[in-house]
Amino acid sequence: MLIEATDHFDFGSEEYRRLYARAPASAFQHPNWLTAFYRNIAPAHDAEPLVITGRDTAGELRLVVPLVRRESGSQTQSIEYAFLGVTDYVCPVIAKGVKINASTRRHFRDVLGLYCALRIGPVHRAHLSQWRALLGIGPSELDFGAHAVRYAFPYAEWRKANLGNRRAADLDRKARRLAEAGELKLRLVEPNDVRQAMIAARDFRSGRFPDDPLQTEHGLEFYIDVAVNGAHSGLARTYRLASEDRTVALVFGLVDGDCFRYILLACDYGAHARYSPGLLALDCVMAAWATDGGKTFDFTIGDEPFKSRFGCTRSTMYEFCL
């Protein structure tokens, strides 16, 4: 395999779309996500694109590793995955059936050059074997995990068993009370309305989360970019929970096969705090995803206590360093 490095790669190209379609990657490697990342996030962090490609003897694209490089002092540079605080699961994009051998591993290391460090993370356990093969080393555990829950059917019975009778009844009671002020509806935000919804989400979240990417101009534009293009391609969904015509909460996430990967939650706590709008919104989105045939709801990375309320299973996250 011919391994090369480039600072210009078109993630919207047909050859990358073909590779992504036949690679065991995640939604965070989707063309829409990576195009928006390199357009909005990387420049704001003074991070230069460094994309490693692998092609077979016929010139067919078989491997892509999206990286960035940054100055780390003393005229040296560090290399890391295209993470920068937004990409929850990092993995190489490798076509099914491709075997990473010692030669490929050696060439991969060679094209990185004489840099001081390479950091790959956060890595989900589902992608550990790919990184081990490509880097030839073992990982270290991170101090946070990822949380997901898999549905059972019928959903209504699973929900009661999974949440517990008391917790399910409490959410139902709060939903009824909130609905007294106006009918409670969950709807998908149309692409033309995404910008307005994301601006509202930014305002709802203001001051609530440290280092919230949505509070920056580049972060806001990144999520709008992914949400709009993802709505057209099927990658992303933005849900709006409303009482009458007043927004109660917004939920944004990625569609990854039969799994919904939840990314952002924003609530009007000023008007609806007593109704636990965040938990209500997530409960409604989980129900909607199950109705659409979804089988897994992934709360992604972070060990926030509320995730345990939904019966999630925790997966350790990892990091590789050279």
Sequence and secondary structure as in RCSB ss.txt:
>XXXX:A:sequence
MLIEATDHFDFGSEEYRRLYARAPASAFQHPNWLTAFYRNIAPAHDAEPLVITGRDTAGELRLVVPLVRRESGSQ
TQSIEYAFLGVTDYVCPVIAKGVKINASTRRHFRDVLGLYCALRIGPVHRAHLSQWRALLGIGPSELDFGAHAVR
YAFPYAEWRKANLGNRRAADLDRKARRLAEAGELKLRLVEPNDVRQAMIAARDFRSGRFPDDPLQTEHGLEFYID
VAVNGAHSGLARTYRLASEDRTVALVFGLVDGDCFRYILLACDYGAHARYSPGLLALDCVMAAWATDGGKTFDFT
IGDEPFKSRFGCTRSTMYEFCL
>XXXX:A:secstr
 EEEEES   TTSHHHHHHHHTS   GGGSHHHHHHIIIIIHHHTT EEEEEEEE TT  EEEEEEEEEEEEETT
EEEEEES TTT SS   EE TT    HHHHHHHHHHH S SEEEEEEE GGGHHHHHHHH S  EEEEEEEEEEE
  SSHHHHHHHHH HHHHHHHHHHHHHHHTTS EEEEE  GGGHHHHHHHHHHHHTTTSTT GGGSHHHHHHHHH
HHHHHHHHTSEEEEEEEETTEEEEEEEEEEETTEEEEEEEEE HHHHGGG HHHHHHHHHHHHHHHTT  EEEEE
E   GGGGGGT EEEEEEEEE 
